[in-house]
Amino acid sequence: MSAIERETREFESRSSRSKGIFEKARELTPFGVHSNYRYIDPYPLYFSRAKGSKIWDADGNEYIDFNMGFGALVTGHSHPILIREIGNCIDKGVLYGFEAEDSVELGRIVTSRFGYDMVRFSTTGAEATMHAVRLARAHTGRKKLLKFEGCYHGSHDSLLVSVKPTKEKVGDRKSPNQVPASKGIPPEVITNTIIAPFNDLEACEAIIRNHRDELAAIMLEPIPMNMGFVLPEKGFLEGLRRLADEFNCLLFFDEIKTCGKFYRGAADHFGVKPDLCTMGKAIAGGFPLSVIAGSKKVMETIVPGQVSHAGTFNSNPLSVRAAIVTLRDVLTESGFHFAERLGEQLAKGYYDIARDAELEAQLQWIGLSGTIHFSQEPVRDWRSFLETDTATWFLFYLSMMNRGIIPTGTGPDEQWTLSVQHTEEDVNRAIERFKSIAGDLKDVMEKMPLVEAL
Ligand SMILES: Cc1ncc(COP(=O)(O)O)c(C=O)c1O
């Protein structure tokens, strides 16, 4: 029996209740989940409780959670300060249908911390990027976007292009194909999303020149976190800034994920300022709130009756209060230092074990977040991500889960997130567990396709 078969059996023997729930759920809901990313073979686990750094599945198994809601919980689960504040707030109404007074305070906190002139709040990341794309188009009067191969920016048509294209479909490395990431997207929508290779400034410049006068924005995550953890090479972000200025389009950073990985976000970390930015996930401690932020000139393009931005749940009182408390009292500079120190410990622990076990693995991380790519070479773009070994990743993930550790988000394209509620003991336990399985990861014979689970 191979290690994958053995661990799959172990997984099934630990999760009979989840399996039963899945059988019922899939009669009501396609694949038994309400977000495609949550589905995994042989069936998804269902969870019933979470607190601090821990989460419990429906069978009562306890896990140390390094997924943390796909990076949305740098506060950890149900932080006591948040529970207290939200408890006080809930009594005052959960939705006004008018602007909540608190939203001004949150606007001040976000603009001063992340360095933008103005903000608008939305609810999810996808909504923020969708509105920001329209805003960029309205502001520039142009319709095309430059997006990077392998990057995900939410589940809406303009950006569901070349998210996880297969080797057979990607085309020329320097001028990638525009590959729809889902059925149901009109081809004419796809034609407006131009695809470029990450970390290749020369190719980007050629593509941008080709579409000069048509591009509304160059859009990217400063660290692409939907192909693992890909660091921008020296000069790449600065080069894109220069190109955006030269060709009069907006530089748009999608910091839905990365805003929670650094105290002042990734733009500040790398010292490159975009014209437009979206933030979400960790910003409200697990409550749904996203942000569109930018210069006054760009943001003032939003005008009622002319350029749309709307949403029933936008800046609802609970999410706004949660974001204020999260940014002001929980994700403080010292909170970040604490989580970053644990993140460094975790990554170095994994690194040493991978090296000693002679695994073909790349540890890529900064501070509180990172990932392990099972590949010979570092991952620097989508093409190198395609060389990573999905079967070894699957065995890693399953084996860690079976030993009480959720090592990363679900998928080889995800990463771990440390929170302010993790402890050294949590980190040491994860390192120990990794050590106990490292030998199995050396010669995985199976091959698994990368599934475009969008
Ligand atoms: C970079 C990035 N942008 C946008 C989104 C969409 O956010 P949401 O799932 O809240 O709609 C995600 C979600 O993972 C993301 O990682």
The ligand as an ORCA input file, in Angstrom:
! r2SCAN-3c Opt
* xyz 0 1
  C      -5.777     38.000     -3.777
  C      -7.233     37.755     -3.621
  N      -8.106     38.638     -4.129
  C      -9.435     38.469     -4.002
  C      -9.943     37.370     -3.357
  C     -11.438     37.188     -3.225
  O     -11.817     37.380     -1.908
  P     -13.211     36.787     -1.360
  O     -13.046     35.303     -1.295
  O     -13.390     37.434     -0.026
  O     -14.259     37.181     -2.325
  C      -9.069     36.426     -2.820
  C      -9.596     35.232     -2.128
  O      -8.912     34.304     -1.823
  C      -7.683     36.619     -2.951
  O      -6.804     35.740     -2.459
*
